[in-house]
Structure formats: C-alpha cells, structure tokens
Amino acid sequence: MSRSETVWIVDDDRSIRWVLEKALQQEGMTTQSFDSADGVLSRLARQQPDVIISDIRMPGASGLELLAQIREHYPRLPVIIMTAHSDLDSAVASYQGGAFEYLPKPFDVDDAVSLVKRAYQHAQEQQGMHTPQDRPRTPEIIGEAPAMQEVFRAIGRLSHSNITVLINGESGTGKELVAHALHRHSPRKASPFIALNMAAIPKDLMESELFGHEKGAFTGAAAQRRGRFEQADGGTLFLDEIGDMPAETQTRLLRVLADGEFYRVGGHTPIKVDVRIIAATHQDLEGLVQAGKFREDLFHRLNVIRIHIPRLADRREDIPALANHFLARAAQELSVEPKVLKSETEEYLSKLQWPGNVRQMENTCRWITVMASGREVLVEDLPPELLNQPTTAQPAHNWEQALRNWADQALARGQQNLLDSAVPTFERIMIETALKHTAGRRRDAALLLGWGRNTLTRKIKELGMRIDGGDDEEGDEG
Ligand SMILES: Nc1ncnc2c1ncn2[C@@H]1O[C@H](COP(=O)(O)OP(=O)(O)OP(=O)(O)O)[C@@H](O)[C@H]1O
C-alpha cells in the first residue's frame, strides 16, 4: 500500500481506544480517535478515513445512528461496529444496517486488526483499485419479514459457536447465503468456507471429491488430490442437498464426523481435520429417514440446530426490497442504469406465488433489466410467464404447509407439547366455521363436522367457547 490507511476509532471507553490505536499503529496505520459519534459526524463533512470502527453505546448519537448516516452519505466507507457480547439485537441491527462486520466485545486485538485490514481491502476492491481477491463478499441478506428476523437472530445467536447446523428450505430460498453468513459470523471466519452440492456431483466421484484421493487410486486419478474436507480444514464445509448423498457416502461421512479423521481414496494414512459442517436440504429428511433412504444416526448428528428458511411467498413484505436489490445488482453487472418498478408492478410482484423463490426473483430482475423497454417497469413489461399466473389465490392445501412451517419453527424454538395448543385451535376453527355455515344451529353444524350433537356440545364446553345466539336447540340436549 502506497500510503498509510487511516482508521477512525469511535468509543467512549478510553482504554478500548488506546488498545486499538496501539495495535493499528503497529501495523503502520494512521489512527484518529473520537469519544463520541457526534464528533465524527461533524468531521466527516471535511474528511473521510478509510475505515471506521465504532462502539454502539455512547453518549449522544449511537454507533448505529452513525452507521445509518454513513450508509446514506458515504456508502463506500466501511464501518465496523463493536458490540457487547450479550447484545444480540445490536449485532443483528448493525449487520442489517450495513456494517461491514460486527465485532463482539471483548475482542481479540489481532482479530480487530485483521478485520480492519479486510474492510480496507474490500473498500479498495469496490472502487476497482485492486483486482478482486479470492474472497468475494457475500451479498447482504435482505429480510424485514418476521420469519427472516428469526433467521438473523439464529445467525447472531450462533456467532460464537462451531456447532453443526441443518438448514431447511425450498430451493432458491437462500440456504447457501445463510450458510455463508453463519460462517462469516463465526469464530472460523478467517478460514475457508467450502460449499459442495451433493446433487451436482456424480455418485462415483463423490468420495474423492469429499475426501480426496491418492495418485493412481482409480483410473483417471493421475495425481494426488486434496478433498473438500482438507480444503475446509479449520473452516466450514457446506454440504448442500445433503438428502441426495448416496448411502455409502453417508456411512463414510458419519465415521469422519465421529472420528475427526479420514483416509483419502486409496490412501493409508489417516488425515485429521477440524471442520464445521453446515448441511442444507429442500427435502424432508425425517421422511427420508423413515423411508430408509437417509441414515438415522447421521441425521441426528447433523440435526443439532435447525434453521428454517421460509418460502418467498411466506415473506411477501420482503419482495419489493429484494426486487430493487436485484435490479440494482443486475444493472451494475450489465453496466446500465437500474430499472425502477412502478408501484403497481411492485404490488403485482408481491402477490405472485414465486415457486422458484428468491432465485426466481433474481432471474426475473435480470430479465427485466435486459428486456424492459423504458426505465420505469410496468406490469406489462414483466416476463410473460409471470403475467398469466394465479396471484395470491391460495391452493386448497396451503394450510397444511402453513401448519408444517408453524410446527417446524415451534420445535426449532424448543417448544414442547405442541398438540396441546394445536389441537384445540384446530377444533375451535372447525367448530366456528361450521356454526357460521349453519347460522349457529348446533345440530346442523355437528352434522357438517361429522360429530354427534352431544360431542359438539361437549367440545364447545371443553374449549371454553362462547357461542352467542342462534342456538335454537338447547332444550333437546340428550
Ligand atoms: N434474503 C436474500 N437477500 C438477498 N439475496 C438473496 C436472499 N436470499 C437469496 N438470495 C440470492 O438468491 C440466490 C439463491 O440463493 P441460494 O443459492 O442461497 O439459495 P438455496 O436455497 O441455496 O438454493 P438451492 O437449494 O437451489 O441451492 C442467490 O443468488 C442469493 O444470493
């Protein structure tokens, strides 16, 4: 680097400022310290550093307010937010507010220094002053919907652990993005994140892909090769579409997870690795276990923490933000001006089913960027396949899926005795609906439900339901 990088340190705690100053200066960086965000805001108008590292809680403007101002006025200036360990909400907020990274306190000084260096390098790459390095920045995850907030919370909660995670969600919902975020926000972030899609690898190459092979191990093995496990040593191995893993490989994987060591194909020396596994699937793994297609013991080893990524149709409120994000990205890729959605178009897009989830949305935005004629995108400008689609018309069995999602999330939250609340709710809804259809006549409603009248009366009582008026038959109770 031809000139020394300038880093601004913002913290009301003098000892933290001091520690950071010393460490960064030792690495040849120029530092300037501030004891409040207010000081920084007034200074920024005149001068900008290369990187800012800021605490959240300070007298006056908070670090998050500072972050918001910087994002708005100096979007290229990377900000690292320091947060107290326990303060998960701030961690998530800083991440969503566009912080380059957040640094949990207390931190390791070396980590802080390497983070500052990465932030600097990233900003340089963004400005095209350096050729991109091998670590492409994972795009931020967009998600205001409650179900996505739940996902962010999980990422925050797991950010100090190396625990195995199983990610569930339909194809294109963002499983790989979340896996990558889990890695980036983990103690292993400085080590590799290696992704491998089980569905994309021919069955007979899978073992060598995962574990590597020795020279001459099989026809075509002309040289020794390190497998993905070795490449991911110290870091994270993301096994996508784990449900597609062949039975023999499952057995092998289970052994590796138990022993922490393996042999390359054709090899005789055990190789020790330290790898965190994140697996993902769009399939119902429990179902595969029951059908004998997935090893139960492997399932339990992977299913330590489960994160469910909702379908795009279950987080419609995020659709406009996602669409605008992808339009901006497509415009950047193609070096054209970004298209702008008319509000009717946004609304129309928000009502579609999106069976291909976020990936379909991303592809649609590329299509629009190339194909739409004007700068403003009208409904007519959308790809033809989106124009003749049922919109929010819910398929009749959607409630089953909704129920499934509900149960999945309740269990993921550690809830127990699910049926205690689910069954009465179910019965109450059925009874209310039937009574509505019969204008409150219990005898008829019982018939519609397929219960005897006494059963219905008993249920109404047990459920503590207050049924007002319309009951013409109280007298003939048997
Ligand atoms: N919430 C989000 N915000 C921004 N981009 C997203 C979001 N979710 C997904 N994407 C983008 O959508 C695309 C699909 O996501 P990803 O590959 O992570 O999905 P997936 O569930 O792993 O898909 P598959 O199961 O088909 O492998 C990616 O380009 C990803 O960057």
Ligand as a Chemical Component Dictionary entry (heavy atoms), coordinates in Angstrom:
data_LIG
# 
_chem_comp.id                   LIG 
_chem_comp.type                 NON-POLYMER 
_chem_comp.pdbx_formal_charge   0 
_chem_comp.three_letter_code    LIG 
# 
loop_
_chem_comp_atom.comp_id 
_chem_comp_atom.atom_id 
_chem_comp_atom.alt_atom_id 
_chem_comp_atom.type_symbol 
_chem_comp_atom.charge 
_chem_comp_atom.model_Cartn_x 
_chem_comp_atom.model_Cartn_y 
_chem_comp_atom.model_Cartn_z 
_chem_comp_atom.pdbx_ordinal 
LIG N1  N1  N 0 -32.643 -12.698 1.507  1  
LIG C1  C1  C 0 -31.860 -12.543 0.427  2  
LIG N2  N2  N 0 -31.295 -11.349 0.153  3  
LIG C2  C2  C 0 -30.528 -11.182 -0.933 4  
LIG N3  N3  N 0 -30.250 -12.154 -1.812 5  
LIG C3  C3  C 0 -30.768 -13.363 -1.599 6  
LIG C4  C4  C 0 -31.604 -13.622 -0.462 7  
LIG N4  N4  N 0 -31.977 -14.916 -0.498 8  
LIG C5  C5  C 0 -31.416 -15.441 -1.595 9  
LIG N5  N5  N 0 -30.682 -14.538 -2.278 10 
LIG C6  C6  C 0 -29.972 -14.775 -3.533 11 
LIG O1  O1  O 0 -30.770 -15.676 -4.281 12 
LIG C7  C7  C 0 -29.985 -16.659 -4.914 13 
LIG C8  C8  C 0 -30.388 -18.035 -4.413 14 
LIG O2  O2  O 0 -29.977 -18.216 -3.078 15 
LIG P1  P1  P 0 -29.198 -19.532 -2.585 16 
LIG O3  O3  O 0 -28.310 -20.077 -3.651 17 
LIG O4  O4  O 0 -28.594 -19.214 -1.281 18 
LIG O5  O5  O 0 -30.466 -20.469 -2.409 19 
LIG P2  P2  P 0 -30.508 -22.009 -1.992 20 
LIG O6  O6  O 0 -31.668 -22.156 -1.078 21 
LIG O7  O7  O 0 -29.164 -22.448 -1.509 22 
LIG O8  O8  O 0 -30.866 -22.670 -3.358 23 
LIG P3  P3  P 0 -30.678 -24.226 -3.774 24 
LIG O9  O9  O 0 -31.425 -25.017 -2.767 25 
LIG O10 O10 O 0 -31.335 -24.238 -5.128 26 
LIG O11 O11 O 0 -29.219 -24.446 -3.794 27 
LIG C9  C9  C 0 -28.565 -16.323 -4.609 28 
LIG O12 O12 O 0 -28.049 -15.545 -5.673 29 
LIG C10 C10 C 0 -28.639 -15.490 -3.359 30 
LIG O13 O13 O 0 -27.570 -14.579 -3.300 31 
# 
loop_
_chem_comp_bond.comp_id 
_chem_comp_bond.atom_id_1 
_chem_comp_bond.atom_id_2 
_chem_comp_bond.value_order 
_chem_comp_bond.pdbx_ordinal 
LIG N1  C1  SING 1  
LIG C1  N2  SING 2  
LIG C1  C4  DOUB 3  
LIG N2  C2  DOUB 4  
LIG C2  N3  SING 5  
LIG N3  C3  DOUB 6  
LIG C3  C4  SING 7  
LIG C3  N5  SING 8  
LIG C4  N4  SING 9  
LIG N4  C5  DOUB 10 
LIG C5  N5  SING 11 
LIG N5  C6  SING 12 
LIG C6  O1  SING 13 
LIG C6  C10 SING 14 
LIG O1  C7  SING 15 
LIG C7  C8  SING 16 
LIG C7  C9  SING 17 
LIG C8  O2  SING 18 
LIG O2  P1  SING 19 
LIG P1  O3  DOUB 20 
LIG P1  O4  SING 21 
LIG P1  O5  SING 22 
LIG O5  P2  SING 23 
LIG P2  O6  DOUB 24 
LIG P2  O7  SING 25 
LIG P2  O8  SING 26 
LIG O8  P3  SING 27 
LIG P3  O9  DOUB 28 
LIG P3  O10 SING 29 
LIG P3  O11 SING 30 
LIG C9  O12 SING 31 
LIG C9  C10 SING 32 
LIG C10 O13 SING 33 
# 
